[in-house]
Amino acid sequence: MSESQFGRSGPDSPRLFDPRITIAVLLTLSVEVGGALLWIGSAAQRIAAVETTLAVQAPVAERLARLEAEMAAARAALNRIESRLDRDGGQP
């Protein structure tokens, strides 16, 4: 049998890794992967909720923008009326 840099090889040679440690590492990795998958799922759920909220609010935002434009036009008209009244001295 030949020697390798990690130890002897062959049926009678000692194992390179302790099976208990290998199982513990695999278990730890599986728990970490499971936690990551749960985190990704909850993040996707939060993103979906935000997208739904934005879809509902889009028409409201458009309506608000129209109302702001109408208020600006009404304010301009009121300013014209006031300046005309000031200029004419209140005479019709």
PDB file of N, CA, C and O in Angstrom:
ATOM      1  N   MET A   1       0.828  -1.172   0.000  1.00  0.00           N
ATOM      2  CA  MET A   1       0.000   0.000   0.000  1.00  0.00           C
ATOM      3  C   MET A   1       0.879   1.244   0.000  1.00  0.00           C
ATOM      4  O   MET A   1       1.959   1.242   0.590  1.00  0.00           O
ATOM      5  N   SER A   2       0.433   2.277  -0.641  1.00  0.00           N
ATOM      6  CA  SER A   2       1.236   3.496  -0.731  1.00  0.00           C
ATOM      7  C   SER A   2       0.784   4.515   0.306  1.00  0.00           C
ATOM      8  O   SER A   2      -0.370   4.536   0.733  1.00  0.00           O
ATOM      9  N   GLU A   3       1.718   5.343   0.688  1.00  0.00           N
ATOM     10  CA  GLU A   3       1.423   6.412   1.648  1.00  0.00           C
ATOM     11  C   GLU A   3       0.915   7.628   0.860  1.00  0.00           C
ATOM     12  O   GLU A   3       1.471   7.960  -0.187  1.00  0.00           O
ATOM     13  N   SER A   4      -0.108   8.273   1.345  1.00  0.00           N
ATOM     14  CA  SER A   4      -0.545   9.537   0.752  1.00  0.00           C
ATOM     15  C   SER A   4      -0.220  10.655   1.727  1.00  0.00           C
ATOM     16  O   SER A   4       0.140  10.390   2.874  1.00  0.00           O
ATOM     17  N   GLN A   5      -0.339  11.866   1.300  1.00  0.00           N
ATOM     18  CA  GLN A   5      -0.002  12.981   2.183  1.00  0.00           C
ATOM     19  C   GLN A   5      -1.010  13.133   3.313  1.00  0.00           C
ATOM     20  O   GLN A   5      -0.718  13.811   4.298  1.00  0.00           O
ATOM     21  N   PHE A   6      -2.169  12.533   3.202  1.00  0.00           N
ATOM     22  CA  PHE A   6      -3.191  12.639   4.234  1.00  0.00           C
ATOM     23  C   PHE A   6      -3.213  11.444   5.175  1.00  0.00           C
ATOM     24  O   PHE A   6      -3.995  11.435   6.125  1.00  0.00           O
ATOM     25  N   GLY A   7      -2.414  10.478   4.951  1.00  0.00           N
ATOM     26  CA  GLY A   7      -2.401   9.295   5.803  1.00  0.00           C
ATOM     27  C   GLY A   7      -2.330   8.036   4.968  1.00  0.00           C
ATOM     28  O   GLY A   7      -2.268   8.078   3.740  1.00  0.00           O
ATOM     29  N   ARG A   8      -2.340   6.936   5.655  1.00  0.00           N
ATOM     30  CA  ARG A   8      -2.257   5.669   4.946  1.00  0.00           C
ATOM     31  C   ARG A   8      -3.587   5.340   4.299  1.00  0.00           C
ATOM     32  O   ARG A   8      -4.648   5.735   4.782  1.00  0.00           O
ATOM     33  N   SER A   9      -3.513   4.623   3.218  1.00  0.00           N
ATOM     34  CA  SER A   9      -4.740   4.173   2.577  1.00  0.00           C
ATOM     35  C   SER A   9      -4.790   2.659   2.631  1.00  0.00           C
ATOM     36  O   SER A   9      -3.753   1.996   2.640  1.00  0.00           O
ATOM     37  N   GLY A  10      -5.965   2.127   2.665  1.00  0.00           N
ATOM     38  CA  GLY A  10      -6.118   0.686   2.715  1.00  0.00           C
ATOM     39  C   GLY A  10      -7.190   0.311   3.710  1.00  0.00           C
ATOM     40  O   GLY A  10      -7.659   1.161   4.468  1.00  0.00           O
ATOM     41  N   PRO A  11      -7.583  -0.946   3.720  1.00  0.00           N
ATOM     42  CA  PRO A  11      -8.684  -1.357   4.603  1.00  0.00           C
ATOM     43  C   PRO A  11      -8.318  -1.294   6.085  1.00  0.00           C
ATOM     44  O   PRO A  11      -9.201  -1.083   6.916  1.00  0.00           O
ATOM     45  N   ASP A  12      -7.052  -1.469   6.439  1.00  0.00           N
ATOM     46  CA  ASP A  12      -6.666  -1.465   7.847  1.00  0.00           C
ATOM     47  C   ASP A  12      -6.215  -0.091   8.340  1.00  0.00           C
ATOM     48  O   ASP A  12      -5.916   0.068   9.523  1.00  0.00           O
ATOM     49  N   SER A  13      -6.163   0.885   7.466  1.00  0.00           N
ATOM     50  CA  SER A  13      -5.675   2.209   7.867  1.00  0.00           C
ATOM     51  C   SER A  13      -6.765   2.974   8.626  1.00  0.00           C
ATOM     52  O   SER A  13      -7.958   2.746   8.427  1.00  0.00           O
ATOM     53  N   PRO A  14      -6.329   3.877   9.493  1.00  0.00           N
ATOM     54  CA  PRO A  14      -7.322   4.675  10.214  1.00  0.00           C
ATOM     55  C   PRO A  14      -8.043   5.627   9.253  1.00  0.00           C
ATOM     56  O   PRO A  14      -7.504   6.034   8.224  1.00  0.00           O
ATOM     57  N   ARG A  15      -9.250   5.958   9.620  1.00  0.00           N
ATOM     58  CA  ARG A  15     -10.034   6.843   8.761  1.00  0.00           C
ATOM     59  C   ARG A  15      -9.482   8.255   8.816  1.00  0.00           C
ATOM     60  O   ARG A  15      -8.934   8.688   9.830  1.00  0.00           O
ATOM     61  N   LEU A  16      -9.635   8.955   7.718  1.00  0.00           N
ATOM     62  CA  LEU A  16      -9.149  10.319   7.627  1.00  0.00           C
ATOM     63  C   LEU A  16     -10.020  11.250   8.465  1.00  0.00           C
ATOM     64  O   LEU A  16      -9.504  12.137   9.146  1.00  0.00           O
ATOM     65  N   PHE A  17     -11.347  11.052   8.420  1.00  0.00           N
ATOM     66  CA  PHE A  17     -12.291  11.878   9.168  1.00  0.00           C
ATOM     67  C   PHE A  17     -13.083  11.006  10.132  1.00  0.00           C
ATOM     68  O   PHE A  17     -13.405   9.856   9.834  1.00  0.00           O
ATOM     69  N   ASP A  18     -13.381  11.561  11.261  1.00  0.00           N
ATOM     70  CA  ASP A  18     -14.227  10.869  12.227  1.00  0.00           C
ATOM     71  C   ASP A  18     -15.671  10.946  11.711  1.00  0.00           C
ATOM     72  O   ASP A  18     -16.137  12.048  11.421  1.00  0.00           O
ATOM     73  N   PRO A  19     -16.391   9.843  11.585  1.00  0.00           N
ATOM     74  CA  PRO A  19     -17.749   9.879  11.037  1.00  0.00           C
ATOM     75  C   PRO A  19     -18.693  10.770  11.837  1.00  0.00           C
ATOM     76  O   PRO A  19     -19.620  11.349  11.270  1.00  0.00           O
ATOM     77  N   ARG A  20     -18.476  10.887  13.124  1.00  0.00           N
ATOM     78  CA  ARG A  20     -19.349  11.746  13.928  1.00  0.00           C
ATOM     79  C   ARG A  20     -19.188  13.210  13.526  1.00  0.00           C
ATOM     80  O   ARG A  20     -20.163  13.960  13.474  1.00  0.00           O
ATOM     81  N   ILE A  21     -17.951  13.607  13.245  1.00  0.00           N
ATOM     82  CA  ILE A  21     -17.715  14.992  12.829  1.00  0.00           C
ATOM     83  C   ILE A  21     -18.328  15.242  11.457  1.00  0.00           C
ATOM     84  O   ILE A  21     -18.930  16.291  11.229  1.00  0.00           O
ATOM     85  N   THR A  22     -18.183  14.309  10.563  1.00  0.00           N
ATOM     86  CA  THR A  22     -18.746  14.454   9.220  1.00  0.00           C
ATOM     87  C   THR A  22     -20.264  14.582   9.288  1.00  0.00           C
ATOM     88  O   THR A  22     -20.852  15.432   8.620  1.00  0.00           O
ATOM     89  N   ILE A  23     -20.892  13.735  10.097  1.00  0.00           N
ATOM     90  CA  ILE A  23     -22.344  13.810  10.248  1.00  0.00           C
ATOM     91  C   ILE A  23     -22.744  15.141  10.861  1.00  0.00           C
ATOM     92  O   ILE A  23     -23.743  15.729  10.447  1.00  0.00           O
ATOM     93  N   ALA A  24     -21.985  15.631  11.843  1.00  0.00           N
ATOM     94  CA  ALA A  24     -22.304  16.920  12.469  1.00  0.00           C
ATOM     95  C   ALA A  24     -22.172  18.060  11.466  1.00  0.00           C
ATOM     96  O   ALA A  24     -22.993  18.978  11.462  1.00  0.00           O
ATOM     97  N   VAL A  25     -21.161  18.012  10.629  1.00  0.00           N
ATOM     98  CA  VAL A  25     -20.982  19.057   9.615  1.00  0.00           C
ATOM     99  C   VAL A  25     -22.129  19.019   8.621  1.00  0.00           C
ATOM    100  O   VAL A  25     -22.686  20.058   8.268  1.00  0.00           O
ATOM    101  N   LEU A  26     -22.479  17.830   8.173  1.00  0.00           N
ATOM    102  CA  LEU A  26     -23.603  17.706   7.231  1.00  0.00           C
ATOM    103  C   LEU A  26     -24.908  18.181   7.861  1.00  0.00           C
ATOM    104  O   LEU A  26     -25.697  18.856   7.200  1.00  0.00           O
ATOM    105  N   LEU A  27     -25.145  17.848   9.105  1.00  0.00           N
ATOM    106  CA  LEU A  27     -26.354  18.289   9.793  1.00  0.00           C
ATOM    107  C   LEU A  27     -26.363  19.806   9.933  1.00  0.00           C
ATOM    108  O   LEU A  27     -27.394  20.443   9.717  1.00  0.00           O
ATOM    109  N   THR A  28     -25.227  20.384  10.292  1.00  0.00           N
ATOM    110  CA  THR A  28     -25.139  21.835  10.423  1.00  0.00           C
ATOM    111  C   THR A  28     -25.394  22.523   9.091  1.00  0.00           C
ATOM    112  O   THR A  28     -26.126  23.511   9.029  1.00  0.00           O
ATOM    113  N   LEU A  29     -24.800  22.011   8.037  1.00  0.00           N
ATOM    114  CA  LEU A  29     -25.022  22.594   6.720  1.00  0.00           C
ATOM    115  C   LEU A  29     -26.482  22.490   6.292  1.00  0.00           C
ATOM    116  O   LEU A  29     -27.025  23.427   5.707  1.00  0.00           O
ATOM    117  N   SER A  30     -27.117  21.363   6.578  1.00  0.00           N
ATOM    118  CA  SER A  30     -28.521  21.214   6.196  1.00  0.00           C
ATOM    119  C   SER A  30     -29.410  22.171   6.990  1.00  0.00           C
ATOM    120  O   SER A  30     -30.374  22.708   6.446  1.00  0.00           O
ATOM    121  N   VAL A  31     -29.099  22.389   8.265  1.00  0.00           N
ATOM    122  CA  VAL A  31     -29.871  23.347   9.059  1.00  0.00           C
ATOM    123  C   VAL A  31     -29.671  24.763   8.514  1.00  0.00           C
ATOM    124  O   VAL A  31     -30.624  25.537   8.424  1.00  0.00           O
ATOM    125  N   GLU A  32     -28.432  25.097   8.153  1.00  0.00           N
ATOM    126  CA  GLU A  32     -28.150  26.423   7.586  1.00  0.00           C
ATOM    127  C   GLU A  32     -28.892  26.622   6.262  1.00  0.00           C
ATOM    128  O   GLU A  32     -29.467  27.684   6.027  1.00  0.00           O
ATOM    129  N   VAL A  33     -28.879  25.620   5.414  1.00  0.00           N
ATOM    130  CA  VAL A  33     -29.574  25.714   4.127  1.00  0.00           C
ATOM    131  C   VAL A  33     -31.079  25.841   4.358  1.00  0.00           C
ATOM    132  O   VAL A  33     -31.746  26.626   3.685  1.00  0.00           O
ATOM    133  N   GLY A  34     -31.608  25.080   5.298  1.00  0.00           N
ATOM    134  CA  GLY A  34     -33.032  25.193   5.615  1.00  0.00           C
ATOM    135  C   GLY A  34     -33.387  26.585   6.110  1.00  0.00           C
ATOM    136  O   GLY A  34     -34.409  27.143   5.712  1.00  0.00           O
ATOM    137  N   GLY A  35     -32.560  27.147   6.970  1.00  0.00           N
ATOM    138  CA  GLY A  35     -32.796  28.508   7.454  1.00  0.00           C
ATOM    139  C   GLY A  35     -32.733  29.528   6.332  1.00  0.00           C
ATOM    140  O   GLY A  35     -33.537  30.459   6.289  1.00  0.00           O
ATOM    141  N   ALA A  36     -31.779  29.356   5.422  1.00  0.00           N
ATOM    142  CA  ALA A  36     -31.674  30.269   4.286  1.00  0.00           C
ATOM    143  C   ALA A  36     -32.903  30.171   3.392  1.00  0.00           C
ATOM    144  O   ALA A  36     -33.401  31.187   2.907  1.00  0.00           O
ATOM    145  N   LEU A  37     -33.392  28.963   3.172  1.00  0.00           N
ATOM    146  CA  LEU A  37     -34.597  28.800   2.348  1.00  0.00           C
ATOM    147  C   LEU A  37     -35.813  29.429   3.002  1.00  0.00           C
ATOM    148  O   LEU A  37     -36.639  30.035   2.320  1.00  0.00           O
ATOM    149  N   LEU A  38     -35.933  29.293   4.318  1.00  0.00           N
ATOM    150  CA  LEU A  38     -37.044  29.951   5.020  1.00  0.00           C
ATOM    151  C   LEU A  38     -36.930  31.464   4.920  1.00  0.00           C
ATOM    152  O   LEU A  38     -37.935  32.146   4.721  1.00  0.00           O
ATOM    153  N   TRP A  39     -35.726  31.999   5.055  1.00  0.00           N
ATOM    154  CA  TRP A  39     -35.518  33.435   4.960  1.00  0.00           C
ATOM    155  C   TRP A  39     -35.865  33.931   3.560  1.00  0.00           C
ATOM    156  O   TRP A  39     -36.500  34.976   3.414  1.00  0.00           O
ATOM    157  N   ILE A  40     -35.457  33.194   2.534  1.00  0.00           N
ATOM    158  CA  ILE A  40     -35.762  33.577   1.153  1.00  0.00           C
ATOM    159  C   ILE A  40     -37.267  33.547   0.915  1.00  0.00           C
ATOM    160  O   ILE A  40     -37.811  34.426   0.247  1.00  0.00           O
ATOM    161  N   GLY A  41     -37.934  32.543   1.457  1.00  0.00           N
ATOM    162  CA  GLY A  41     -39.392  32.456   1.303  1.00  0.00           C
ATOM    163  C   GLY A  41     -40.104  33.617   1.970  1.00  0.00           C
ATOM    164  O   GLY A  41     -41.053  34.164   1.408  1.00  0.00           O
ATOM    165  N   SER A  42     -39.663  34.000   3.155  1.00  0.00           N
ATOM    166  CA  SER A  42     -40.312  35.120   3.841  1.00  0.00           C
ATOM    167  C   SER A  42     -40.014  36.428   3.129  1.00  0.00           C
ATOM    168  O   SER A  42     -40.874  37.308   3.081  1.00  0.00           O
ATOM    169  N   ALA A  43     -38.809  36.579   2.571  1.00  0.00           N
ATOM    170  CA  ALA A  43     -38.487  37.793   1.815  1.00  0.00           C
ATOM    171  C   ALA A  43     -39.359  37.880   0.560  1.00  0.00           C
ATOM    172  O   ALA A  43     -39.838  38.959   0.211  1.00  0.00           O
ATOM    173  N   ALA A  44     -39.562  36.773  -0.102  1.00  0.00           N
ATOM    174  CA  ALA A  44     -40.424  36.765  -1.291  1.00  0.00           C
ATOM    175  C   ALA A  44     -41.859  37.120  -0.923  1.00  0.00           C
ATOM    176  O   ALA A  44     -42.542  37.816  -1.675  1.00  0.00           O
ATOM    177  N   GLN A  45     -42.314  36.647   0.220  1.00  0.00           N
ATOM    178  CA  GLN A  45     -43.665  36.962   0.665  1.00  0.00           C
ATOM    179  C   GLN A  45     -43.795  38.458   0.969  1.00  0.00           C
ATOM    180  O   GLN A  45     -44.805  39.072   0.625  1.00  0.00           O
ATOM    181  N   ARG A  46     -42.782  39.045   1.609  1.00  0.00           N
ATOM    182  CA  ARG A  46     -42.824  40.484   1.909  1.00  0.00           C
ATOM    183  C   ARG A  46     -42.800  41.303   0.629  1.00  0.00           C
ATOM    184  O   ARG A  46     -43.498  42.312   0.528  1.00  0.00           O
ATOM    185  N   ILE A  47     -42.004  40.881  -0.351  1.00  0.00           N
ATOM    186  CA  ILE A  47     -41.945  41.592  -1.632  1.00  0.00           C
ATOM    187  C   ILE A  47     -43.292  41.512  -2.335  1.00  0.00           C
ATOM    188  O   ILE A  47     -43.747  42.502  -2.909  1.00  0.00           O
ATOM    189  N   ALA A  48     -43.932  40.362  -2.301  1.00  0.00           N
ATOM    190  CA  ALA A  48     -45.247  40.215  -2.930  1.00  0.00           C
ATOM    191  C   ALA A  48     -46.273  41.124  -2.246  1.00  0.00           C
ATOM    192  O   ALA A  48     -47.122  41.711  -2.918  1.00  0.00           O
ATOM    193  N   ALA A  49     -46.203  41.245  -0.918  1.00  0.00           N
ATOM    194  CA  ALA A  49     -47.129  42.117  -0.202  1.00  0.00           C
ATOM    195  C   ALA A  49     -46.912  43.577  -0.584  1.00  0.00           C
ATOM    196  O   ALA A  49     -47.876  44.324  -0.753  1.00  0.00           O
ATOM    197  N   VAL A  50     -45.661  43.986  -0.720  1.00  0.00           N
ATOM    198  CA  VAL A  50     -45.362  45.369  -1.115  1.00  0.00           C
ATOM    199  C   VAL A  50     -45.851  45.629  -2.534  1.00  0.00           C
ATOM    200  O   VAL A  50     -46.408  46.693  -2.808  1.00  0.00           O
ATOM    201  N   GLU A  51     -45.652  44.685  -3.432  1.00  0.00           N
ATOM    202  CA  GLU A  51     -46.114  44.850  -4.805  1.00  0.00           C
ATOM    203  C   GLU A  51     -47.631  44.962  -4.862  1.00  0.00           C
ATOM    204  O   GLU A  51     -48.162  45.754  -5.640  1.00  0.00           O
ATOM    205  N   THR A  52     -48.332  44.184  -4.052  1.00  0.00           N
ATOM    206  CA  THR A  52     -49.797  44.267  -4.011  1.00  0.00           C
ATOM    207  C   THR A  52     -50.236  45.630  -3.499  1.00  0.00           C
ATOM    208  O   THR A  52     -51.160  46.230  -4.048  1.00  0.00           O
ATOM    209  N   THR A  53     -49.584  46.123  -2.457  1.00  0.00           N
ATOM    210  CA  THR A  53     -49.917  47.432  -1.902  1.00  0.00           C
ATOM    211  C   THR A  53     -49.680  48.528  -2.929  1.00  0.00           C
ATOM    212  O   THR A  53     -50.497  49.438  -3.067  1.00  0.00           O
ATOM    213  N   LEU A  54     -48.567  48.447  -3.649  1.00  0.00           N
ATOM    214  CA  LEU A  54     -48.277  49.456  -4.664  1.00  0.00           C
ATOM    215  C   LEU A  54     -49.283  49.405  -5.807  1.00  0.00           C
ATOM    216  O   LEU A  54     -49.661  50.445  -6.347  1.00  0.00           O
ATOM    217  N   ALA A  55     -49.716  48.213  -6.175  1.00  0.00           N
ATOM    218  CA  ALA A  55     -50.704  48.088  -7.245  1.00  0.00           C
ATOM    219  C   ALA A  55     -52.034  48.717  -6.841  1.00  0.00           C
ATOM    220  O   ALA A  55     -52.734  49.291  -7.676  1.00  0.00           O
ATOM    221  N   VAL A  56     -52.381  48.606  -5.558  1.00  0.00           N
ATOM    222  CA  VAL A  56     -53.627  49.197  -5.077  1.00  0.00           C
ATOM    223  C   VAL A  56     -53.503  50.712  -4.996  1.00  0.00           C
ATOM    224  O   VAL A  56     -54.473  51.425  -5.253  1.00  0.00           O
ATOM    225  N   GLN A  57     -52.319  51.214  -4.641  1.00  0.00           N
ATOM    226  CA  GLN A  57     -52.131  52.646  -4.444  1.00  0.00           C
ATOM    227  C   GLN A  57     -51.886  53.417  -5.730  1.00  0.00           C
ATOM    228  O   GLN A  57     -51.974  54.645  -5.716  1.00  0.00           O
ATOM    229  N   ALA A  58     -51.588  52.766  -6.822  1.00  0.00           N
ATOM    230  CA  ALA A  58     -51.283  53.457  -8.077  1.00  0.00           C
ATOM    231  C   ALA A  58     -52.445  54.330  -8.545  1.00  0.00           C
ATOM    232  O   ALA A  58     -52.209  55.490  -8.882  1.00  0.00           O
ATOM    233  N   PRO A  59     -53.686  53.840  -8.586  1.00  0.00           N
ATOM    234  CA  PRO A  59     -54.787  54.714  -9.011  1.00  0.00           C
ATOM    235  C   PRO A  59     -54.990  55.899  -8.059  1.00  0.00           C
ATOM    236  O   PRO A  59     -55.348  56.992  -8.497  1.00  0.00           O
ATOM    237  N   VAL A  60     -54.767  55.688  -6.788  1.00  0.00           N
ATOM    238  CA  VAL A  60     -54.914  56.771  -5.813  1.00  0.00           C
ATOM    239  C   VAL A  60     -53.855  57.846  -6.069  1.00  0.00           C
ATOM    240  O   VAL A  60     -54.152  59.038  -5.987  1.00  0.00           O
ATOM    241  N   ALA A  61     -52.652  57.442  -6.373  1.00  0.00           N
ATOM    242  CA  ALA A  61     -51.579  58.396  -6.659  1.00  0.00           C
ATOM    243  C   ALA A  61     -51.886  59.202  -7.917  1.00  0.00           C
ATOM    244  O   ALA A  61     -51.633  60.406  -7.959  1.00  0.00           O
ATOM    245  N   GLU A  62     -52.429  58.546  -8.941  1.00  0.00           N
ATOM    246  CA  GLU A  62     -52.804  59.266 -10.165  1.00  0.00           C
ATOM    247  C   GLU A  62     -53.904  60.275  -9.882  1.00  0.00           C
ATOM    248  O   GLU A  62     -53.855  61.398 -10.383  1.00  0.00           O
ATOM    249  N   ARG A  63     -54.877  59.899  -9.101  1.00  0.00           N
ATOM    250  CA  ARG A  63     -55.972  60.807  -8.759  1.00  0.00           C
ATOM    251  C   ARG A  63     -55.455  61.992  -7.959  1.00  0.00           C
ATOM    252  O   ARG A  63     -55.874  63.127  -8.188  1.00  0.00           O
ATOM    253  N   LEU A  64     -54.554  61.738  -7.028  1.00  0.00           N
ATOM    254  CA  LEU A  64     -53.961  62.808  -6.240  1.00  0.00           C
ATOM    255  C   LEU A  64     -53.198  63.783  -7.124  1.00  0.00           C
ATOM    256  O   LEU A  64     -53.270  64.994  -6.913  1.00  0.00           O
ATOM    257  N   ALA A  65     -52.474  63.276  -8.103  1.00  0.00           N
ATOM    258  CA  ALA A  65     -51.738  64.145  -9.025  1.00  0.00           C
ATOM    259  C   ALA A  65     -52.701  65.018  -9.829  1.00  0.00           C
ATOM    260  O   ALA A  65     -52.428  66.199 -10.046  1.00  0.00           O
ATOM    261  N   ARG A  66     -53.826  64.447 -10.274  1.00  0.00           N
ATOM    262  CA  ARG A  66     -54.826  65.248 -11.004  1.00  0.00           C
ATOM    263  C   ARG A  66     -55.429  66.319 -10.109  1.00  0.00           C
ATOM    264  O   ARG A  66     -55.622  67.455 -10.543  1.00  0.00           O
ATOM    265  N   LEU A  67     -55.730  65.964  -8.856  1.00  0.00           N
ATOM    266  CA  LEU A  67     -56.291  66.944  -7.931  1.00  0.00           C
ATOM    267  C   LEU A  67     -55.309  68.073  -7.652  1.00  0.00           C
ATOM    268  O   LEU A  67     -55.714  69.230  -7.541  1.00  0.00           O
ATOM    269  N   GLU A  68     -54.031  67.753  -7.537  1.00  0.00           N
ATOM    270  CA  GLU A  68     -53.034  68.795  -7.331  1.00  0.00           C
ATOM    271  C   GLU A  68     -52.969  69.734  -8.527  1.00  0.00           C
ATOM    272  O   GLU A  68     -52.832  70.945  -8.353  1.00  0.00           O
ATOM    273  N   ALA A  69     -53.065  69.200  -9.724  1.00  0.00           N
ATOM    274  CA  ALA A  69     -53.053  70.045 -10.928  1.00  0.00           C
ATOM    275  C   ALA A  69     -54.294  70.939 -10.962  1.00  0.00           C
ATOM    276  O   ALA A  69     -54.200  72.117 -11.305  1.00  0.00           O
ATOM    277  N   GLU A  70     -55.452  70.385 -10.608  1.00  0.00           N
ATOM    278  CA  GLU A  70     -56.682  71.184 -10.574  1.00  0.00           C
ATOM    279  C   GLU A  70     -56.590  72.287  -9.519  1.00  0.00           C
ATOM    280  O   GLU A  70     -57.051  73.404  -9.749  1.00  0.00           O
ATOM    281  N   MET A  71     -55.997  71.979  -8.364  1.00  0.00           N
ATOM    282  CA  MET A  71     -55.847  72.991  -7.316  1.00  0.00           C
ATOM    283  C   MET A  71     -54.907  74.105  -7.766  1.00  0.00           C
ATOM    284  O   MET A  71     -55.135  75.271  -7.446  1.00  0.00           O
ATOM    285  N   ALA A  72     -53.863  73.763  -8.497  1.00  0.00           N
ATOM    286  CA  ALA A  72     -52.948  74.782  -9.011  1.00  0.00           C
ATOM    287  C   ALA A  72     -53.680  75.692  -9.994  1.00  0.00           C
ATOM    288  O   ALA A  72     -53.493  76.908  -9.979  1.00  0.00           O
ATOM    289  N   ALA A  73     -54.515  75.099 -10.848  1.00  0.00           N
ATOM    290  CA  ALA A  73     -55.288  75.902 -11.806  1.00  0.00           C
ATOM    291  C   ALA A  73     -56.300  76.785 -11.075  1.00  0.00           C
ATOM    292  O   ALA A  73     -56.487  77.946 -11.440  1.00  0.00           O
ATOM    293  N   ALA A  74     -56.945  76.247 -10.059  1.00  0.00           N
ATOM    294  CA  ALA A  74     -57.913  77.040  -9.289  1.00  0.00           C
ATOM    295  C   ALA A  74     -57.198  78.171  -8.544  1.00  0.00           C
ATOM    296  O   ALA A  74     -57.728  79.278  -8.460  1.00  0.00           O
ATOM    297  N   ARG A  75     -56.027  77.916  -8.013  1.00  0.00           N
ATOM    298  CA  ARG A  75     -55.250  78.955  -7.324  1.00  0.00           C
ATOM    299  C   ARG A  75     -54.851  80.063  -8.296  1.00  0.00           C
ATOM    300  O   ARG A  75     -54.899  81.242  -7.945  1.00  0.00           O
ATOM    301  N   ALA A  76     -54.455  79.691  -9.520  1.00  0.00           N
ATOM    302  CA  ALA A  76     -54.102  80.688 -10.533  1.00  0.00           C
ATOM    303  C   ALA A  76     -55.317  81.516 -10.906  1.00  0.00           C
ATOM    304  O   ALA A  76     -55.211  82.733 -11.058  1.00  0.00           O
ATOM    305  N   ALA A  77     -56.475  80.876 -11.059  1.00  0.00           N
ATOM    306  CA  ALA A  77     -57.697  81.616 -11.385  1.00  0.00           C
ATOM    307  C   ALA A  77     -58.072  82.572 -10.257  1.00  0.00           C
ATOM    308  O   ALA A  77     -58.477  83.706 -10.513  1.00  0.00           O
ATOM    309  N   LEU A  78     -57.942  82.125  -9.022  1.00  0.00           N
ATOM    310  CA  LEU A  78     -58.246  82.985  -7.875  1.00  0.00           C
ATOM    311  C   LEU A  78     -57.292  84.171  -7.816  1.00  0.00           C
ATOM    312  O   LEU A  78     -57.711  85.283  -7.493  1.00  0.00           O
ATOM    313  N   ASN A  79     -56.038  83.956  -8.118  1.00  0.00           N
ATOM    314  CA  ASN A  79     -55.069  85.056  -8.143  1.00  0.00           C
ATOM    315  C   ASN A  79     -55.424  86.067  -9.234  1.00  0.00           C
ATOM    316  O   ASN A  79     -55.297  87.272  -9.018  1.00  0.00           O
ATOM    317  N   ARG A  80     -55.870  85.592 -10.407  1.00  0.00           N
ATOM    318  CA  ARG A  80     -56.289  86.504 -11.474  1.00  0.00           C
ATOM    319  C   ARG A  80     -57.508  87.314 -11.051  1.00  0.00           C
ATOM    320  O   ARG A  80     -57.578  88.516 -11.307  1.00  0.00           O
ATOM    321  N   ILE A  81     -58.462  86.663 -10.408  1.00  0.00           N
ATOM    322  CA  ILE A  81     -59.676  87.367  -9.941  1.00  0.00           C
ATOM    323  C   ILE A  81     -59.302  88.427  -8.902  1.00  0.00           C
ATOM    324  O   ILE A  81     -59.788  89.557  -8.960  1.00  0.00           O
ATOM    325  N   GLU A  82     -58.451  88.065  -7.968  1.00  0.00           N
ATOM    326  CA  GLU A  82     -58.055  89.019  -6.940  1.00  0.00           C
ATOM    327  C   GLU A  82     -57.298  90.205  -7.534  1.00  0.00           C
ATOM    328  O   GLU A  82     -57.522  91.350  -7.142  1.00  0.00           O
ATOM    329  N   SER A  83     -56.402  89.928  -8.479  1.00  0.00           N
ATOM    330  CA  SER A  83     -55.666  91.047  -9.091  1.00  0.00           C
ATOM    331  C   SER A  83     -56.598  91.943  -9.897  1.00  0.00           C
ATOM    332  O   SER A  83     -56.410  93.160  -9.911  1.00  0.00           O
ATOM    333  N   ARG A  84     -57.591  91.378 -10.565  1.00  0.00           N
ATOM    334  CA  ARG A  84     -58.554  92.179 -11.313  1.00  0.00           C
ATOM    335  C   ARG A  84     -59.380  93.041 -10.365  1.00  0.00           C
ATOM    336  O   ARG A  84     -59.647  94.210 -10.644  1.00  0.00           O
ATOM    337  N   LEU A  85     -59.790  92.436  -9.218  1.00  0.00           N
ATOM    338  CA  LEU A  85     -60.561  93.210  -8.251  1.00  0.00           C
ATOM    339  C   LEU A  85     -59.706  94.345  -7.659  1.00  0.00           C
ATOM    340  O   LEU A  85     -60.209  95.450  -7.455  1.00  0.00           O
ATOM    341  N   ASP A  86     -58.445  94.086  -7.388  1.00  0.00           N
ATOM    342  CA  ASP A  86     -57.559  95.122  -6.863  1.00  0.00           C
ATOM    343  C   ASP A  86     -57.347  96.228  -7.915  1.00  0.00           C
ATOM    344  O   ASP A  86     -57.310  97.409  -7.570  1.00  0.00           O
ATOM    345  N   ARG A  87     -57.212  95.857  -9.164  1.00  0.00           N
ATOM    346  CA  ARG A  87     -56.962  96.813 -10.234  1.00  0.00           C
ATOM    347  C   ARG A  87     -58.205  97.661 -10.523  1.00  0.00           C
ATOM    348  O   ARG A  87     -58.097  98.869 -10.735  1.00  0.00           O
ATOM    349  N   ASP A  88     -59.389  97.027 -10.531  1.00  0.00           N
ATOM    350  CA  ASP A  88     -60.622  97.744 -10.848  1.00  0.00           C
ATOM    351  C   ASP A  88     -61.188  98.431  -9.630  1.00  0.00           C
ATOM    352  O   ASP A  88     -62.150  99.189  -9.757  1.00  0.00           O
ATOM    353  N   GLY A  89     -60.647  98.204  -8.479  1.00  0.00           N
ATOM    354  CA  GLY A  89     -61.142  98.845  -7.270  1.00  0.00           C
ATOM    355  C   GLY A  89     -62.461  98.243  -6.775  1.00  0.00           C
ATOM    356  O   GLY A  89     -63.213  98.898  -6.054  1.00  0.00           O
ATOM    357  N   GLY A  90     -62.725  97.047  -7.146  1.00  0.00           N
ATOM    358  CA  GLY A  90     -63.919  96.377  -6.675  1.00  0.00           C
ATOM    359  C   GLY A  90     -65.159  96.705  -7.486  1.00  0.00           C
ATOM    360  O   GLY A  90     -66.258  96.278  -7.130  1.00  0.00           O
ATOM    361  N   GLN A  91     -65.003  97.465  -8.587  1.00  0.00           N
ATOM    362  CA  GLN A  91     -66.140  97.828  -9.443  1.00  0.00           C
ATOM    363  C   GLN A  91     -66.382  96.729 -10.467  1.00  0.00           C
ATOM    364  O   GLN A  91     -65.436  96.235 -11.081  1.00  0.00           O
ATOM    365  N   PRO A  92     -67.632  96.344 -10.656  1.00  0.00           N
ATOM    366  CA  PRO A  92     -67.926  95.311 -11.644  1.00  0.00           C
ATOM    367  C   PRO A  92     -67.839  95.796 -13.061  1.00  0.00           C
ATOM    368  O   PRO A  92     -68.064  95.023 -13.993  1.00  0.00           O
TER     369      PRO A  92
END
